[in-house]
Amino acid sequence: MKTKRSVYLILWIGIITSSAFAQETITTSDIGTFTTVEKQYSNSTVDGYNLYVPKSCTATSASFPVIVFLQGGLGVGGDVDVIYGWGLPKTLKDPSHLNKELKKLITDTFVIVMPHTDGGQFYSNEKAIQTILKEVASNTNVDANRIYLTGLSFGGHGTWGLGSRIPETFAAIAPICGRANGISDYTTLASLPIWNSHNTGDSRVNYSISQRIISQLEATGISFHNTSSIASTNYKKYDHIFTSTKSESHDAWTEMYNDPNLYKWFLKYTKE
């Protein structure tokens, strides 16, 4: 069932008042509720977000951890809900092919927040991302100490950048085939649990970029466990993982998002 509603949101910051027009499209399914919020966030290029809340997440349930998913470059601009065309959001919309364990982890374990941008870079929009998370927390039973960040390609750049700029927001991050452009502080970034994945033959975002990022992070004093696939990784043992899959494809995200290991690795971590 799909419904639309338009609301005026009044945001108070000290004595300054600002208003923004927001439109929500809400769709319910047998696994949970999908909400698309169209709203331009001030001083940012973020123009809304998509939200998935499992049916079992209620006001009286235990609080749910959160995954923040950042879109790839093909989703920049256009409709806010275009994000459902690939990656984790696409799987959320049609989980019928998943085995029982993976379906439980993806559809009934996390609240999933999927911001959208009409330009710029996610890592330059940290205030808008934080505002979205506060809005979600005000209406949904989430655990603010278990927020995990991941993104692919363009969203991988955003994951690296936001992880370095607002590390206090996240309990762990998982960037996929992203560039280093937005990283502001490698020492701060190294304080987070990180699982990075990149295909060795990627011609869109060269694999050597991830190699250099990992090298600079290791120069701060941490060590990465190197693996050749998500499925073969001993996720229980390591806080810092670098998966290098032998493939010519840019698509390193399908392997990562379709493996239970990633979600179980996230669940190891609670922000202190």
Buried (B, 14 or more C-beta within 10 A) or exposed (E): EEEEEEEEEEBEEEEEEEEEEBBBBBBEBEBBBBBBBBBBBEEBBBBBBBBBBBBEBEEEEEBBBBBBBBBBEEBBEEEBBBBBEBBBBBBBBEBEEBEEEBBBBBBBBBBBBBBBBBEEBBBBBBBBBBBBBEBBBEEBBBBBEBBBBBBBBBBBBBBBBBBBBBBEBBBBBBBBBBBBEBBEEBEBBBBBBBBBBBBBEBEEBBBEBBBEBBEBBBEEEBEBBEBEBBEEBEBEEBBBBBBBBEBEBBBBBBBBBBBBBBBBBBBEBEBE
